[in-house]
Amino acid sequence: MPLHQAVILAIVQGFTEFLPISSSAHLALAPWLLGWKDQGLTFDIALHFGTLAAVVIYFFRDWTQIIGQAFGLKAGSDSELAASPRLLWTLAAATLPIGILGFAFKDQVETTLRSPWVIGVMLISVGLLMLLAERLGRRTKTIGQITFSDAMSIGFAQALAIVPGTSRSGITITAGLFRHIERAAAARFSFLLSTPAIAAAALLAFKDLHKAGGIPQDEIASFAAGIVVSALTGCFVIGFFLRFLRNHSLRFFVAYRIIFGILVLALAF
């Protein structure tokens, strides 16, 4: 893969993984629209590790406190996280649905579900669902007030993100809004919840790559660029998006998803 193509796709991953517009849709469609070859397993793994690095770096203090207080240690000073000392176990339980469904439908996700028709329909459908959540959600709960049932609802919603076009952040934030969680708190919980799922996906993909013979010599530069660029872009986007949600709704992203979905379906037709 040419280095400029790796950098462009890594930037696309960094933006679309954390904004509620579906990274899988953009990464599946970018080569199709630009006439490039599919980026392949090796580069997909690089993007997984870059995305994982972004959430770990950005939320390092959060994770330190979450893990510490789960074992009775005072490891941080965030008052909202301190209000939920069992948050680590709640996140672990809420991660199970995507783990089970991701394993069960791995082959379909990598083949038939990458159809432009599926992607277009999911872009529009989840966009409309986000709009409904914006209207119905009361947005009264902070992250420290998220209950176990709230977390499991968001966890089951995350499982739908195995379908390309859904958006992990989009569907989990939407579920959070339906559970009356504040926008920024829903996004923060969404990103924390995504960490173990992204880590598991990266490790499983790396295992597949190892079985296939490892990273080809001519793809090492692209692999490294994919990790670094997607991680840096992801850190920037996470910070921007959390600040954005404190004062703005998701309506811009709803409009983007619907327009993009219609375009995808039109091109597929």
C-alpha positions in Angstrom: 0.0 0.0 0.0 1.4 3.5 -0.9 2.3 5.5 2.2 0.0 8.4 1.2 -3.0 6.0 1.0 -2.1 4.6 4.4 -2.0 8.1 5.9 -5.4 9.1 4.4 -7.1 5.9 5.5 -5.6 6.3 9.0 -7.0 9.9 9.2 -10.4 8.6 8.1 -10.3 5.9 10.8 -9.2 8.4 13.5 -12.2 10.7 12.7 -14.9 8.2 12.0 -14.2 5.7 14.8 -15.1 8.3 17.5 -17.6 10.5 15.7 -21.0 8.8 15.3 -20.8 8.3 11.6 -19.4 4.7 11.3 -15.7 4.0 10.7 -16.5 0.6 9.1 -18.7 2.4 6.5 -16.1 4.9 5.5 -13.2 2.4 5.5 -15.2 -0.1 3.4 -16.4 2.6 1.0 -13.2 4.7 0.6 -11.3 2.2 -1.5 -14.5 1.5 -3.5 -15.1 5.2 -4.2 -11.4 6.1 -4.8 -10.7 3.0 -7.0 -8.1 1.7 -4.5 -7.5 -2.0 -3.6 -9.0 -3.2 -0.3 -6.5 -2.3 2.5 -6.3 -5.9 3.7 -5.9 -7.5 7.0 -2.5 -6.1 7.9 -3.6 -2.5 7.6 -6.9 -3.1 9.4 -4.9 -4.4 12.3 -2.7 -1.3 12.3 -5.9 0.9 12.5 -7.3 -1.3 15.4 -4.1 -0.7 17.3 -4.1 3.0 16.5 -7.7 3.4 17.7 -6.8 1.4 20.9 -3.8 3.6 21.6 -6.1 6.7 21.2 -8.6 5.6 23.8 -5.9 4.3 26.2 -3.9 7.5 26.0 -6.8 9.9 26.3 -8.6 8.0 29.1 -5.5 6.8 30.9 -6.3 8.7 34.1 -9.9 7.5 33.9 -8.8 3.9 33.6 -6.3 4.2 36.4 -9.1 5.5 38.7 -11.7 2.9 37.5 -9.3 0.0 38.0 -7.9 1.3 41.3 -11.3 2.0 43.0 -12.6 -1.4 41.8 -10.0 -2.9 44.1 -10.6 -0.5 47.0 -7.7 1.9 46.1 -7.8 5.7 45.9 -6.3 6.1 42.4 -7.9 9.3 41.1 -9.8 12.5 41.9 -12.7 12.5 39.4 -15.8 12.9 41.5 -18.1 11.4 38.9 -16.1 8.2 38.6 -15.7 8.1 42.4 -19.5 7.9 42.6 -19.5 4.6 40.7 -16.8 2.4 42.5 -18.0 -0.7 40.7 -17.7 0.8 37.2 -15.0 -1.6 36.1 -17.2 -4.6 36.7 -20.1 -2.8 35.0 -18.0 -2.1 31.9 -16.8 -5.8 31.9 -20.4 -7.1 32.0 -21.6 -4.6 29.3 -18.7 -5.8 27.0 -20.0 -9.4 26.9 -22.8 -8.9 24.2 -20.4 -7.6 21.5 -17.9 -10.3 22.4 -20.4 -13.1 21.9 -22.1 -11.7 18.8 -18.8 -10.6 17.3 -17.4 -14.2 17.6 -20.6 -15.8 16.4 -21.0 -13.6 13.3 -17.3 -12.9 12.5 -17.5 -14.5 9.0 -20.6 -12.6 8.0 -19.2 -9.3 9.2 -16.1 -9.7 7.0 -18.1 -10.8 3.9 -21.8 -10.3 3.2 -22.5 -7.5 5.7 -19.9 -5.3 4.0 -22.4 -4.7 1.2 -23.0 -1.0 0.2 -26.8 -1.8 0.6 -26.4 -2.9 4.2 -24.1 0.1 5.0 -26.4 2.6 3.4 -29.5 1.3 5.2 -27.7 1.3 8.6 -26.4 4.8 8.1 -29.9 6.1 7.6 -31.6 3.9 10.2 -29.3 4.7 13.0 -29.3 8.3 12.1 -33.1 8.4 12.5 -32.7 6.6 15.8 -30.2 9.2 17.0 -32.7 11.9 16.1 -35.4 10.1 18.1 -33.1 9.7 21.1 -32.3 13.4 21.0 -36.0 14.3 21.2 -37.0 11.7 23.9 -33.9 11.7 26.2 -34.1 13.9 29.3 -30.3 14.0 29.7 -30.3 14.1 33.5 -27.7 11.4 34.5 -24.0 11.8 34.8 -21.5 9.0 34.3 -21.5 8.4 38.1 -25.3 7.8 38.0 -25.2 5.1 35.3 -26.9 2.0 36.6 -26.2 -1.6 35.8 -29.3 -1.8 33.6 -28.3 1.4 31.8 -24.8 -0.1 31.1 -26.3 -3.4 29.8 -28.7 -1.5 27.5 -25.7 0.3 26.1 -23.7 -2.9 25.9 -26.4 -4.7 23.9 -26.6 -1.6 21.6 -22.8 -1.8 21.1 -23.3 -5.4 19.8 -25.1 -4.0 16.9 -22.0 -2.2 15.9 -20.6 -5.4 14.3 -22.9 -4.5 11.3 -21.0 -2.0 9.0 -22.7 1.4 8.9 -24.0 1.3 12.4 -21.2 3.2 14.3 -20.0 1.9 17.7 -20.1 5.4 19.2 -23.3 6.4 17.4 -25.4 3.4 18.6 -24.0 3.5 22.2 -24.5 7.2 22.6 -28.0 6.8 21.2 -28.7 4.1 23.7 -27.3 6.3 26.5 -29.6 9.2 25.5 -32.6 6.8 25.6 -31.5 6.0 29.1 -31.6 9.8 29.9 -27.8 10.2 30.2 -26.2 13.5 29.4 -24.7 13.7 25.9 -21.0 14.1 27.0 -21.4 11.5 29.7 -22.9 9.0 27.2 -20.0 9.6 24.9 -17.4 9.2 27.7 -19.1 6.0 28.8 -19.2 4.9 25.1 -15.5 5.4 24.7 -14.6 3.6 27.9 -16.9 0.7 26.9 -15.2 0.5 23.5 -11.7 0.0 25.0 -11.9 -3.7 25.8 -13.9 -4.5 22.6 -11.3 -2.7 20.5 -8.4 -4.4 22.4 -10.0 -7.9 21.8 -10.6 -7.2 18.1 -7.0 -6.0 17.7 -5.6 -9.0 19.4 -7.7 -11.5 17.5 -6.8 -9.9 14.2 -3.1 -9.9 15.1 -3.4 -13.6 15.9 -4.9 -14.1 12.4 -2.0 -12.1 10.9 0.6 -14.1 12.8 -1.0 -17.3 11.4 -0.7 -15.8 7.9 3.0 -15.2 8.3 3.2 -11.8 10.0 3.6 -8.3 8.6 5.0 -8.4 5.0 8.3 -6.6 4.7 6.9 -4.1 2.2 4.0 -3.1 4.4 5.9 -2.3 7.6 6.0 1.5 6.8 2.3 1.6 6.1 1.6 -0.5 9.2 3.5 2.0 11.4 2.0 5.0 9.7 -1.5 3.6 10.3 -1.0 3.1 14.0 0.6 6.5 14.6 -1.7 8.7 12.4 -4.9 7.0 13.5 -3.9 7.3 17.2 -3.0 11.0 17.0 -6.1 11.8 15.0 -8.2 9.8 17.4 -6.9 11.6 20.5 -7.7 15.0 18.8 -11.2 13.8 17.8 -12.1 12.4 21.2 -11.3 15.7 22.9 -13.1 17.8 20.3 -16.2 15.6 20.4 -16.6 15.6 24.2 -16.3 19.4 24.2 -18.7 19.7 21.3 -21.4 17.6 23.1 -21.4 19.8 26.2 -23.2 22.5 24.2 -24.5 21.0 21.0 -26.8 18.2 19.9 -26.2 15.3 17.5 -28.4 16.8 14.8 -25.4 17.6 12.5 -24.3 14.0 12.6 -27.9 12.8 12.0 -28.0 14.9 8.8 -24.6 13.7 7.7 -25.5 10.1 8.2 -28.8 10.4 6.3 -27.2 12.3 3.4 -24.2 9.9 3.3 -26.5 6.9 3.4 -28.6 8.1 0.5 -25.5 8.7 -1.5 -24.2 5.2 -0.8 -27.5 3.6 -1.8 -27.6 5.8 -5.0 -24.1 4.7 -5.9 -24.9 1.1 -5.2 -28.0 1.3 -7.3 
